[in-house]
Amino acid sequence: MNKLKELIEKEKPKNVISVGDIVTKNMIDFGLSLNVIIIDNKTMRKPIQPIKMVTDHTFYAKNPPGSITEESWAAIQKAFEQNGQTKIIIDGEEDLLALVTVLSAPANSFVVYGQPNSGIVVVKVTEESRKKMQNIVYSMKETSKS
């Protein structure tokens, strides 16, 4: 968290977005300011105590494990249209939503997510990082919308 704080102070990102409950909790506990948080009230697919963070806006979306739904994509895009802090609570799993967040966030934002048993990953939103995420999303298999 110290390195992340230093990076935020140095780079001064447009937004800081966290994806995942543990990384979000750690960032809040460390006193880092977050613009958007995306959580599912689980860690490693096991329920945890919901994060208590008062935000200006709260959105809800369904997103089953191993998928990216139109509903969750829309909620993320809507979050960046708001002023103030926004919380997105996912019914399902938020793991793949870091991809959508990089594609949706304003340029020069930081998307921070947890890498289980390793630490955190920070992605600066640039044209290059968007292209990488776009390629991953395009390579995913589309399933039925039912």
C-alpha positions in Angstrom: 0.0 0.0 0.0 2.9 2.3 0.6 4.2 1.8 -2.9 0.7 2.4 -4.3 0.3 5.6 -2.3 3.7 6.8 -3.6 2.6 5.9 -7.2 -0.7 7.8 -6.8 1.1 10.9 -5.4 3.6 10.8 -8.2 1.3 10.1 -11.2 -1.8 12.0 -9.9 -4.3 9.7 -11.8 -7.7 11.1 -13.0 -9.5 8.4 -11.1 -8.5 5.6 -8.8 -10.7 2.5 -9.2 -10.5 -0.7 -7.2 -11.9 -4.0 -8.3 -12.2 -6.6 -5.6 -13.2 -6.7 -2.0 -9.8 -7.3 -0.3 -7.9 -4.7 -2.3 -10.7 -2.2 -1.8 -10.7 -2.8 2.0 -7.0 -2.5 2.2 -7.0 0.7 0.2 -9.8 2.2 2.4 -8.0 1.1 5.6 -4.8 2.7 4.3 -6.6 6.0 3.7 -6.4 6.0 -0.1 -9.1 8.0 -1.9 -11.2 5.9 -4.3 -13.5 7.2 -7.1 -15.1 3.9 -8.0 -15.1 0.6 -6.1 -16.4 -2.7 -7.6 -17.1 -5.4 -5.1 -19.0 -8.6 -4.8 -18.9 -9.1 -1.0 -16.8 -12.2 -1.5 -13.1 -13.2 -1.5 -12.0 -16.3 -3.3 -15.8 -16.9 -3.9 -16.5 -17.1 -0.2 -18.8 -14.6 1.4 -17.2 -11.9 3.6 -18.4 -9.0 5.7 -19.6 -6.3 3.3 -17.3 -3.3 3.0 -18.6 -0.3 4.8 -17.9 2.8 2.6 -20.4 5.6 2.2 -20.5 6.7 -1.4 -22.5 9.2 -3.4 -23.9 6.6 -5.8 -24.4 2.8 -5.6 -25.2 0.6 -8.5 -26.1 -3.1 -8.6 -25.4 -5.6 -11.4 -25.5 -9.3 -12.0 -22.4 -10.9 -13.3 -22.0 -14.7 -13.0 -18.6 -16.2 -12.4 -16.3 -16.3 -15.4 -18.4 -13.9 -17.4 -18.9 -10.2 -18.3 -22.6 -9.3 -18.6 -24.0 -6.3 -20.4 -25.6 -5.3 -17.1 -22.3 -5.1 -15.3 -20.6 -3.3 -18.3 -23.4 -0.7 -18.3 -23.1 -0.2 -14.5 -19.3 0.4 -14.9 -19.9 2.9 -17.7 -22.6 4.7 -15.7 -20.2 5.0 -12.7 -17.9 7.2 -14.8 -20.7 9.5 -15.7 -21.3 10.4 -12.0 -19.8 13.0 -9.8 -18.4 11.8 -6.5 -17.7 8.3 -5.3 -19.5 5.4 -6.7 -19.9 1.8 -5.5 -20.9 -1.1 -7.7 -22.0 -4.2 -6.0 -21.9 -7.3 -8.1 -24.3 -10.2 -7.6 -22.0 -13.0 -8.8 -18.3 -12.3 -9.4 -16.3 -9.2 -10.2 -13.0 -10.9 -11.2 -13.2 -10.2 -14.9 -14.6 -6.7 -14.5 -11.1 -5.1 -14.3 -11.0 -5.7 -18.1 -14.2 -3.6 -18.6 -13.0 -1.0 -16.1 -9.8 -0.3 -18.1 -11.9 -0.1 -21.2 -14.5 2.3 -19.6 -12.4 4.5 -17.3 -11.1 7.9 -18.4 -7.5 8.0 -19.7 -4.8 8.3 -17.0 -7.0 6.6 -14.4 -5.6 3.8 -12.2 -7.4 0.4 -12.1 -6.3 -1.5 -9.1 -7.2 -5.2 -8.5 -5.9 -8.0 -6.4 -3.8 -10.9 -7.6 -4.6 -13.8 -5.2 -1.6 -14.9 -3.2 0.6 -12.3 -4.9 -0.5 -8.7 -4.1 -2.0 -6.0 -6.3 -1.9 -5.0 -9.9 -2.1 -1.4 -11.0 -3.1 -0.7 -14.6 -2.8 2.9 -15.9 -5.5 3.5 -18.4 -3.8 4.3 -21.7 -4.5 3.5 -25.4 -2.0 0.6 -25.1 -3.6 -0.9 -21.9 -7.1 -0.5 -23.5 -5.9 -2.4 -26.7 -4.6 -5.2 -24.5 -7.9 -5.5 -22.6 -9.9 -5.2 -25.8 -7.9 -8.1 -27.3 -8.7 -10.2 -24.2 -12.4 -9.4 -24.3 -12.6 -10.1 -28.0 -10.9 -13.5 -27.5 -13.5 -14.5 -24.9 -16.3 -16.9 -26.1 -19.8 -15.3 -26.2 -22.4 -17.4 -24.4 -26.2 -17.3 -24.5 -27.8 -14.2 -22.9 -30.4 -16.2 -21.0 
